[in-house]
Amino acid sequence: MKAEIIAVGTELLLGQVVNTNATFISEELASLGFEIYYQTVVGDNTQRLEKLLDLADGRSELIILCGGLGPTDDDLTRDVVAAHVGESLETDKQAMTKISRYMTKIGREMTENNRRQALTISGGKVVKNPRGLAIGTFYQGDETAYLLLPGPPSELIPMFHEEVVPLLTQLLPQKEVLTSRVLRFYGIGESRLVTVLKDLIDTQSNPTIAPYAKENEVTLRLTAKTDDKCLADKLLSTMEETIMSRVGTFFYGYGETNSLMAETVKLLKETNKTVTSAESLTAGLFQSLLGDVAGASVVYPGGVVTYATKVKSQLLGIPLDKLEENGVISQFCAENMAKQIGKQLETDYAVSFTGVAGPDSLEDQEPGTVWLGIYSRKEGTRAEKFMFNGNRNQVRHHAVMRGTDLLRRQILKETEK
Amino acid sequence: MKAEIIAVGTELLLGQVVNTNATFISEELASLGFEIYYQTVVGDNTQRLEKLLDLADGRSELIILCGGLGPTDDDLTRDVVAAHVGESLETDKQAMTKISRYMTKIGREMTENNRRQALTISGGKVVKNPRGLAIGTFYQGDETAYLLLPGPPSELIPMFHEEVVPLLTQLLPQKEVLTSRVLRFYGIGESRLVTVLKDLIDTQSNPTIAPYAKENEVTLRLTAKTDDKCLADKLLSTMEETIMSRVGTFFYGYGETNSLMAETVKLLKETNKTVTSAESLTAGLFQSLLGDVAGASVVYPGGVVTYATKVKSQLLGIPLDKLEENGVISQFCAENMAKQIGKQLETDYAVSFTGVAGPDSLEDQEPGTVWLGIYSRKEGTRAEKFMFNGNRNQVRHHAVMRGTDLLRRQILKETEK
């Protein structure tokens, strides 16, 4: 069933408020099995909302409007939709009682505007608002259904879960359910992933495959549409297997809100290992992202940021003359940074970062040149050289992601043995 | 001039991504003096985008499209708009060179898809993308102008500030020029700022005053509309003076892309001073933000992250028995962390961070409890206790902002004497 969302409010058009309602409702509708083709924002303006309703009538079977149900004169959604479907407005007694009680409680006089929040469209169904005063309305027209909801997310979200979902489920022909699985990849770009999976993407039907590029990583969302959860899982698993056989080496975890660092911390916890770090160009970014993961203190005691050459010697005990001889953007420096901090803090692993973030070159090496060191208590120390693209902060972020990946692969290698 | 925004992307219709681009662009357009009547989201679908363009042509003079400029086949904005205006696509040589260089640099093979990102509409003007590979296009039709921008906010926002604003300013009737000045405040909430300036905001006309809450800070954008740059500057300065007389103590700098950290690094450079840090709960976040500022190496040699209690002793030489006696969330710990790292690395200042980020309590102190230490070579060491609101990462971010503010005020105090 085709649905669309219309958010009403001039504050949205002025960029004062982010339209999180559209995101929330879209996600809910998709999981119920509706197809959403449009989200629109229109201001508090009768003519433009009327025009938009004419347009939406022709392309959608369900129109969800949010906002414009408050007490002020520019809250005109109710009035415009009622006129559009040729009905009048009527007062819902229960809602009116709730408003009267509220006004008495806060000691304010009831105004004509307050009463507006109890208005509903004749021939429609009241949608109760457990967290606020403005009621919603569901109106089933001949070919199109209209659902009016208040704008504040603190009212709209609970209303949606408690009142709207049961209502909308009845609109759907059968119980078609969407089941999604998100696969996360690091180390492969979006265009290459899409090229490798081109035949699967071109012929996708059920499940569908949606690639999405995030900062330095790519996700694939597989979505199956079935009336049976078991079958959906089977469809998803079969597709996942095919994908993994081609790009499995870049896969690191599942889920919309997961991250490479979170998976790495999980792995450290599971294997009872600890990690530390000595950072130069990244200046604490690796450790800061480590600290972002709740419970990181179990696997990470601390570390150092050795930005200046002298500090690499002061805090890590690397001889200054050796640093000057080899340069700080070198295998020698990366290996020693990792080894020294790992031994000093007695951890199982240590990762080091040294290189040129830019904008200027350093030691005649161009911005983007980075050495990453990995120390393992069990397997010793090594370092790898990389060339990252982008501005200063992109280079630093690339370096942190790659360092996390090296650490994760080192743990996996040691524990799979 | 009437403008509208079309965001292209199925991920938006599925509720996987919040349409922050529409909010950002709306705010920017409003401040430039455009009137925005619609924001629409449409999926990666040729037919529906075509229909929407027909509709938008009839109601807007400027259509800004964002998203759908990436390398994959479902990135179709370029193709649809070119067909809509009756032009072909052509490769921008400069963009193509950039893509080739990038692919060579990262050692990946160039695919046909990668090349798509260098395509622009014939007869249009290329809009450079300093932070990514996909270029934008500006195309002036007979009655409508089209602006195509990439979807990732990390690319779109800098493109807008650097490339788009000058372009759009030319579209506006020439005689009236908008001049803006952005004032940045830390340490005062948006609602308090707005309350203190209520009379000015209620009666604003020229210049206008737009408050905007960012993460832990507030900005005020003053915009004067005149045909004379000199007069505009005068109007802005008069308004700024009035504002400063009320909330000047919270003001730290000017500009849309400025930050408290950037201002602090600037101040350190100007006064020839250096800073270091010992971080516990913030785990490198302060130093990482310091490292974000280009040229930070002049004022910052490095520092430590002493997450575990033992490491506070190992790396900073604070006696373990004293730490256990006082607890790590204490004035003692904060003062010693700051003093020890400052003396060890021989800097002029040092900032320390210790506290409970959450979600669990620590040493019977609830999440949000933070001690910040400030060491000054000239004036000695002190520590202050704070209680910050929010989840784990909000507490860490609050702590870093407040620590930066304490440092900035300490430098100002010493240099103004």
Contacts between the chains, C-beta under 8 A, distances in Angstrom:
chain1	res1	chain2	res2	distance
A	12	B	23	7.7
A	12	B	26	7.5
A	12	B	39	7.0
A	13	B	26	5.7
A	13	B	30	7.9
A	13	B	36	4.7
A	13	B	37	6.9
A	13	B	38	7.7
A	13	B	39	6.6
A	14	B	26	6.1
A	14	B	27	6.8
A	14	B	30	5.0
A	14	B	36	7.4
A	15	B	22	7.8
A	15	B	23	4.8
A	15	B	24	6.6
A	15	B	25	7.3
A	15	B	26	3.5
A	15	B	27	2.8
A	15	B	28	7.3
A	15	B	29	7.9
A	15	B	30	6.2
A	16	B	27	7.3
A	17	B	23	7.4
A	18	B	18	6.2
A	18	B	19	7.6
A	18	B	20	5.9
A	18	B	23	4.7
A	19	B	18	7.6
A	19	B	19	5.7
A	19	B	22	6.7
A	19	B	23	7.0
A	19	B	39	7.4
A	20	B	18	5.9
A	22	B	15	7.8
A	22	B	19	6.7
A	22	B	41	7.1
A	23	B	12	7.6
A	23	B	15	4.8
A	23	B	17	7.3
A	23	B	18	4.7
A	23	B	19	7.0
A	24	B	15	6.6
A	25	B	15	7.3
A	26	B	12	7.4
A	26	B	13	5.7
A	26	B	14	6.1
A	26	B	15	3.5
A	27	B	14	6.7
A	27	B	15	2.7
A	27	B	16	7.2
A	28	B	15	7.3
A	29	B	15	7.8
A	30	B	13	7.8
A	30	B	14	4.9
A	30	B	15	6.2
A	36	B	13	4.7
A	36	B	14	7.4
A	37	B	13	6.9
A	37	B	42	7.2
A	37	B	43	6.2
A	37	B	45	7.6
A	37	B	48	6.0
A	38	B	13	7.7
A	38	B	40	6.4
A	38	B	41	6.7
A	38	B	42	6.0
A	38	B	48	7.6
A	39	B	12	7.0
A	39	B	13	6.6
A	39	B	19	7.4
A	39	B	40	7.0
A	39	B	41	3.9
A	40	B	38	6.5
A	40	B	39	7.0
A	40	B	40	4.9
A	40	B	41	7.6
A	41	B	22	7.1
A	41	B	38	6.7
A	41	B	39	3.9
A	41	B	40	7.6
A	42	B	37	7.2
A	42	B	38	6.1
A	43	B	37	6.3
A	45	B	37	7.7
A	48	B	37	6.2
A	48	B	38	7.7
A	55	B	55	7.1
A	189	B	108	6.8
A	190	B	70	6.9
A	190	B	71	6.5
A	190	B	72	6.6
A	191	B	70	7.9
A	191	B	71	3.8
A	191	B	72	6.6
A	191	B	111	5.6
A	191	B	113	4.4
A	191	B	114	5.3
A	192	B	108	6.4
A	192	B	111	6.8
A	194	B	71	7.4
A	194	B	72	4.8
A	194	B	73	7.5
A	194	B	113	6.6
A	195	B	111	5.0
A	195	B	113	6.3
A	201	B	73	7.6
A	202	B	73	7.9
A	210	B	10	6.8
A	210	B	11	6.9
A	210	B	14	7.9
A	211	B	72	6.4
A	212	B	11	5.8
A	212	B	16	7.3
A	213	B	70	6.9
A	213	B	152	7.6
A	215	B	154	7.0
A	221	B	16	7.3
A	256	B	16	7.2
A	279	B	284	7.4
A	280	B	302	7.9
A	281	B	291	7.6
A	282	B	288	7.3
A	282	B	291	7.1
A	283	B	284	7.7
A	283	B	287	5.2
A	283	B	288	5.4
A	283	B	290	6.4
A	283	B	291	2.6
A	283	B	292	7.9
A	283	B	296	7.4
A	283	B	300	7.9
A	284	B	279	7.4
A	284	B	283	7.7
A	284	B	284	2.9
A	284	B	285	6.9
A	284	B	286	7.4
A	284	B	287	3.6
A	284	B	288	4.0
A	284	B	290	8.0
A	284	B	291	6.7
A	284	B	303	7.6
A	284	B	305	6.6
A	285	B	284	6.9
A	285	B	288	4.2
A	285	B	291	7.1
A	286	B	284	7.4
A	287	B	283	5.2
A	287	B	284	3.6
A	287	B	288	7.9
A	287	B	305	5.0
A	288	B	282	7.3
A	288	B	283	5.4
A	288	B	284	4.1
A	288	B	285	4.2
A	288	B	287	8.0
A	288	B	288	4.7
A	290	B	283	6.5
A	290	B	284	8.0
A	291	B	281	7.6
A	291	B	282	7.1
A	291	B	283	2.7
A	291	B	284	6.7
A	291	B	285	7.1
A	291	B	305	7.9
A	291	B	307	7.1
A	291	B	357	7.7
A	291	B	396	7.1
A	292	B	283	7.9
A	292	B	392	7.7
A	292	B	393	6.0
A	292	B	396	7.9
A	294	B	358	8.0
A	294	B	359	6.0
A	294	B	392	5.9
A	296	B	283	7.5
A	296	B	307	7.9
A	297	B	307	6.0
A	297	B	308	6.8
A	300	B	283	7.9
A	300	B	307	5.9
A	301	B	307	5.7
A	301	B	308	3.8
A	301	B	310	6.6
A	301	B	311	4.8
A	302	B	280	8.0
A	302	B	304	6.9
A	302	B	305	4.7
A	302	B	306	4.7
A	302	B	307	4.0
A	302	B	308	5.7
A	302	B	311	3.8
A	302	B	312	7.9
A	302	B	315	6.9
A	303	B	284	7.6
A	303	B	304	7.5
A	303	B	305	5.1
A	303	B	307	8.0
A	304	B	302	6.9
A	304	B	303	7.4
A	304	B	304	5.1
A	304	B	305	7.1
A	304	B	315	7.0
A	305	B	284	6.6
A	305	B	287	4.9
A	305	B	291	7.8
A	305	B	302	4.7
A	305	B	303	5.0
A	305	B	304	7.1
A	305	B	305	7.2
A	306	B	302	4.7
A	307	B	291	7.1
A	307	B	296	7.8
A	307	B	297	6.0
A	307	B	300	5.9
A	307	B	301	5.7
A	307	B	302	4.0
A	307	B	303	8.0
A	308	B	297	6.7
A	308	B	301	3.8
A	308	B	302	5.7
A	310	B	301	6.6
A	311	B	301	4.8
A	311	B	302	3.8
A	311	B	345	6.2
A	312	B	302	7.9
A	314	B	344	7.1
A	314	B	345	6.7
A	315	B	302	6.8
A	315	B	304	7.0
A	315	B	315	7.4
A	315	B	344	7.9
A	344	B	314	7.1
A	344	B	315	7.9
A	345	B	311	6.2
A	345	B	314	6.7
A	357	B	291	7.7
A	358	B	294	7.9
A	359	B	294	5.9
A	368	B	105	7.3
A	387	B	105	5.6
A	387	B	106	6.9
A	387	B	107	7.8
A	388	B	106	7.8
A	389	B	102	5.4
A	389	B	105	5.6
A	389	B	106	6.0
A	390	B	131	7.4
A	391	B	130	7.7
A	391	B	131	6.6
A	392	B	292	7.6
A	392	B	294	5.9
A	393	B	292	6.0
A	394	B	131	7.4
A	396	B	291	7.1
A	396	B	292	7.9
